[in-house]
Amino acid sequence: MASTESPTEAHGSTAPVDTPTTLADDPAAPQSLTMVPVPGATLAVRAQRPSREGLEPALFVHGLGGSSLNWLPLMELLKDRVDGEAVDLPGFGHSPPPDDSDYTPEGLAGAAIRYMEASGRGPVHLFGNSLGGAVTVRIAATRPDLVRTLTLISPALPELPPKRSALPTALVGLPGVPALFVRATRGWSAERRVRVTIETCYGDPSKVTEQELAAAAREYQRRVELPYFWDVMARSMRGVVTSYLAAGRDSLWRQAEQIKVPVLLIYGVRDKLVSYRMARRACAVFSDARLLVLPDSGHVAMLEHPEVVSRGVRELLGADDLKPSSGRS
């Protein structure tokens, strides 16, 4: 589902490369952005400088319309607990489109898995928001060897019928709708477009400062000028709809049943895109689930209430530390 950018400045546009290239090489910078080639794609990976060596690795996966920037506040708060990286999924953020144009959760999960295999950092503490939640569920179900724990924030798990307030976002996936939207909003500034996204994703939009809004608008303007922006949005939304309708072993709920690692589920009562009432079903499906419901949060709790989310994650990781070894390194 839709996500919004973190109020943090981004680097300039990048192009695919044959070898990993670090775009931010200031040794004092808290994060670095690296372009990493994997089979079929080139991924932008944003790394948080950890407080010390030897921390367990973590990978953060954003939602529809988002990027690795969405995770910066939470990564900063957890830098003393995990060695965090956030990936721009193919076609989002600074990552160019994948070679196969596959934007289904399964296709996006495949790209993330190839990065995890290439980096050799697994098993990781895996985080997913919205569409990233669907992606990470598939990763955890199909490659349990790569996952230590799973944290899902407003995951895009099948909800039928969907919330009425989510229907306008779903319409982006219909043929011709993106072009109609572009024509209808031709006179809109980037700031106005970002305000609409924030009103959709945040439980309390007033908490976003003018400075944060301006930074997000600059990043939105950079991305909307990319020639593939709307195509990626439409194809990704269609991929979400397809995953909602999948049955049998391809169903996200069926795959969730297969996940045995500790899971933290985080839902916002004010979420306009994913109903917090889905938490009951999710808790019943995941075999080792913990639930955190935030009354004042919307769709992006890691941006709205990063301190509360951080505390929940620390409790999850602490509980995982106490579990008997399952053979994971």
N, C-alpha and C positions, 0 to 999 in steps of 0.2 A: 504494500500500500504506500501511499505518498509519504515522503519524509522531507524534512527541511534541512538546510545546511547549518552547521555550527557557525557561530559568529566569529570566525577566525579567517584571516587572510589566506588565500591560496597562492600557490606558485603559478607561473605562466603556463600556457599550453605546451604539451609535449608530443613527441612523435615516437612511434615504435622504434626499439633499438634491438640489436642482436645480443648484447650482453647487459647485465644489470648496470644501471647508471644512476648514481645518487645525484639528485637535483639540488639538495640542500646540504652543502658540505661544511657548514659552520660548526666546528666541534663544540661550541657553546650552545647551539640551538637545542631546544627541548625535543624537537621532532626532526626526522629526516624523511624525505620523499624519494623513493627509488622506483625506477621503471624496471620491471623484471619480466623477461620473456619466458613463457611457458608454451608447451605445444598447443597451437591453435589460438594463442592470445598473447597480449602484453599487458601486464597488470601493474598499476601504480600501487605501491605499498608504503604506507606511512608508519614509521616506527617511533615509539615513545622511548626516550632515553631512560633506562631503568635507574633506580637509586643505587643499585649495586649489582655485581656480577652474580650469576648462578641462580637467578630467579626462574621459575617455571614459565614457559612460553604461553602466550595468549593470542588469539586471532579474533578480530572484531569485523563483523559483516553488516553493512548498512542496508537500508530499505530502498524502495522504489523512489527515484528522484533524488536520493541522497548520495553521500560519498563518505570516504574515510574521515572527513572533517566532523561528521556527526558524533564521533567517539572521542574527540580530544578532551573534553572535560572529565570524562570517566577514566580515560587512560592516564591522565595526569594524577588523579586521585589514587589510582591503583599501581603507580610506578614503583612503590616499595614492596609490592606483593607479586606482580607478574611482569614479565618482559613482553610488553604489548606491541602488536602490530595490527594495523587496520588496512584492509584491502579495498581498493576501488574496483567493484565488479566490472566486467567487460562492458564498455559503452558508457560508464558512469565516471564522474570525477575526472581524473586525468587518464583513465584507461581507454584506449581506442576500442572500437567494436571487435568482437571475436571473429575469427575467420569463417565460422559456420553460421553466424547470425542467430545463434540459439540463445534466446533470453528466457527460456523456461527456468523454473527453479532447479530442475535437473541439470540443464546445460550450464547454468551459473555455478552450481555446486561442483560440476566437473572441473571447471576452470580453477576454482578455489582448491580443490583436491590436488590438482596438478601443481599448484604453487606450494602446498603443504608438503608434497612429496619432494619437490625440488629443493625446498629450503632445509629439509631435514630437521625441522623444529618440533615435529610431533612426538608424542601426543600433546595437544594444546588445550587450554581452557578456551572454549569456543563461545562466542557471543553473537547473537543475531537479533536484529530489529526489523519487524514488519516483513517485507519480502526476504530480508536477510534471515529472518526466523525460519521461513520455509526452506531456504537454502541450507541453513545449518542443521535443520532436522534431517534433511536428506544426507548430509555429510555424516552426521553421527550414526544414522541407521545403516548406511552402506559401508562406511569405513570406521568402525568403532576403534580400530587400532590407532587412529589419529586424534582421538578426543579423550580428554580427562574429565571435564565437566561441560555442561551446556547451560548457558544463560539466555533465556528468550524474553525479549521485551516487546509486548504487543505483537506476537508472531502472527503471520498471515496463514493461519491454519483454516481449513475449510469451514465456512460459516454460512449455512444456507437456511433461509434466505439471509443475505447480508444486511448489515445495518442500512437504513434508508440514507443516512448521511454519508455513506461510503459510495453510493451509486454514481454521483457525478465523477468521482475518481475512476470508477470502473468503466465509464463511458469512453475514457481515453483510449481504451483498447479496441473500440469499434472502428472499422474502416471509414475513413473520411472525417472522423470527429476531430482529430488533431488539427487538420487543415482548417476546419470550420472554426475551431477555437482560436487559432492564430489570426484568422481574418477578423473575428469578432473582437479580439483584444489587441488589435494592431496598434492602437494609440496608448496602450498601457505602458507605464514605465516599469523598469525592472523592480523598483521598490514596491509598486502596487502589486505586482505578481507575487513577490515574496510575502507581502502582507496577507494575501489570500491564502498562501500555503501555511503561514504561521497560524492563521485563524483556524485552519483545518486541523493542524497537527498538535497545537499546544492547548492544554487545559485552560491556561490563563495567558493569552497573548500579550497582555499588558506588561508582563515581566520581561519581555524582550526590549532592550534599550535601543535608542536611536542609533547609537554607534554600532551595535550588533546588527541592527537592521541594514544599515548602510553597507557593512562588510558582506552580509549575505546577499544583498542586491548586486554588489560587484561580482561576486562569484557566480550568481545566477546569470548575469549578463554575459560573462565569459562562456558559460556552458550553452546557453540558448543560441549563441551564434555558431556553434559547431554544426556542421551540415547534417549530422546524424542524430541530433538531440531528440527531435520528436519521433523519429522512427524507433529509436531505442525505447522511449517511454511507451509508445503504443504496443510494440512487440512484447515488452516486459509485462504490461498490464494484461495482454492476452495470455501470456504464460501463466500469470497468477490465476486467471479465470479457468484455464485448462487444468491446472493443478487442483482447483476446487472441485472439479467434476470428475477427476480421476477415480477409478474404482480398483478393487483388488489390491494386489501388492504394491501398486503404484500410488495408492492413496496416501496422503501425508499422515492421516490418522493411523493407518496401518503401519506405516514406517515408524511413527512415534512409539508404537507399542514395542518395537524391537530395541529401543534405546535403553540401555542398562546403566549408564553413567548417571551420577547425580545431576539433577536438573533444577534450575531456579526459574520460575515463571513470574513475570512482572507485568501487571496490567494496570491501566489507568481508568478510573471511573469516568473521567471526562473524555475518554477516547472516542472520537467521532468516526473512526475507521474500523476498529476492532472492538467488539463488545467485551467488557470485562466479565460478562456472564459466561463467556467461553472458558473462563478459568476453571470452572467446576469440571467440565469434560476433560480439559487438559490434565488436571491433577489426577483424574481417574485413569487416564491413558498411559502417562509416563510412570514407569515402575518405581522411580525414586525421585519424587517431585517435592519441591518446596514452593510456597506461594507468597508473593508480596503484592498486595493491592494498594495503590496509591490514590486516595480520594480526590486529590487536586491535580492529578496528572492527566495528560492527554496521551498522544500516540508515541511520543519520543521522551520517555521518562529519563533517559540518560542525559538529555539536554535540559530538561525541566527541573529534575531533582537528582542531580548526579551524586550528591552526598548520601542520600538515602539509598540509592541504587548501589553505591560503593559499599555501604555497610552490609547490605544483603549479600553482595558478592563475597565479601570477606567471611561472612558466616558460612556460605556455601563451601568456599575453599577450605575453611577451617574444618568443617565436617568431613570433607574429602580427605584431609590430612589424617584424620583419625580412622579412616577405613582400612581394613587389612589390604595388603598389596594384592593387586589383581594381575601382576605381571607386567604392568606398564613401566616404562623407563622414566 
